[in-house]
Amino acid sequence: MIQNHAHQVIDKSVVRKLQSLQERKQEFVDESARRYPEDHKKSKAAPADTADRIIAATALPLGAAAVCEDEGLRGYKALPSIW
């Protein structure tokens, strides 16, 4: 438990705001799809695995290719792969 009363108030406020954002998650997804349809299509085509997404997000701006046999990465058309 947080001892300082001011910190307790701040903590409760932050928790409420985070809960509100979590509850409105679909609203943000829908809005981003409406505003940025091309980027939304790209994100849907991105690898499902989080580690593969990180690899792709690192390699793409560098113009690098992925050297791997991972089907998740190799199936991502935007990222050249070598194997």
C-alpha positions in Angstrom: 0.0 0.0 0.0 1.2 3.5 -0.8 1.8 5.4 2.4 1.7 9.0 1.1 -1.8 10.3 0.6 -0.9 12.5 -2.4 0.7 9.5 -4.1 -2.5 7.4 -3.3 -4.6 10.0 -5.1 -2.3 10.1 -8.1 -2.1 6.4 -8.2 -5.9 6.0 -8.2 -6.2 8.7 -11.0 -3.7 6.9 -13.2 -5.3 3.5 -12.7 -8.7 5.0 -13.6 -7.3 6.6 -16.8 -5.6 3.3 -17.8 -8.8 1.4 -17.2 -10.7 3.9 -19.3 -8.2 3.5 -22.1 -8.4 -0.3 -21.9 -12.2 -0.1 -22.1 -12.0 2.1 -25.2 -9.4 0.1 -27.0 -11.6 -1.0 -29.8 -12.6 2.7 -30.4 -9.0 3.6 -30.9 -8.4 0.6 -33.2 -11.5 1.6 -35.3 -10.4 5.3 -35.5 -6.8 4.4 -36.5 -8.2 2.1 -39.3 -10.4 4.9 -40.5 -7.7 7.6 -40.5 -4.8 5.5 -41.7 -6.2 2.7 -43.9 -2.9 1.8 -45.7 -1.0 1.5 -42.4 -3.8 -0.5 -41.0 -3.6 -3.0 -43.9 0.1 -3.2 -43.4 -0.2 -4.0 -39.7 -2.8 -6.7 -40.4 -0.3 -8.3 -42.8 2.5 -8.1 -40.3 3.7 -11.2 -38.5 1.6 -12.3 -35.6 4.5 -13.2 -33.3 5.7 -10.2 -31.2 9.4 -11.1 -31.7 8.9 -11.3 -35.5 7.2 -7.9 -35.4 10.2 -6.4 -33.6 12.6 -8.0 -36.1 10.6 -6.7 -39.0 10.2 -3.2 -37.5 13.9 -3.0 -37.0 14.9 -4.4 -40.4 12.4 -2.4 -42.6 13.7 1.1 -42.0 17.2 -0.1 -42.5 16.3 -1.8 -45.8 17.7 -5.0 -44.4 16.6 -8.5 -45.1 15.8 -11.2 -42.5 18.2 -14.2 -42.6 16.0 -16.9 -41.2 13.9 -20.0 -41.8 11.1 -18.7 -39.7 7.8 -19.1 -41.7 6.2 -16.1 -39.9 8.9 -13.7 -41.1 9.3 -15.3 -44.5 5.6 -15.0 -45.1 5.7 -11.3 -44.5 5.9 -9.8 -48.0 7.1 -6.4 -47.0 10.3 -7.9 -45.5 12.8 -9.6 -47.8 14.1 -12.8 -46.4 17.2 -14.9 -47.2 17.4 -18.6 -46.5 
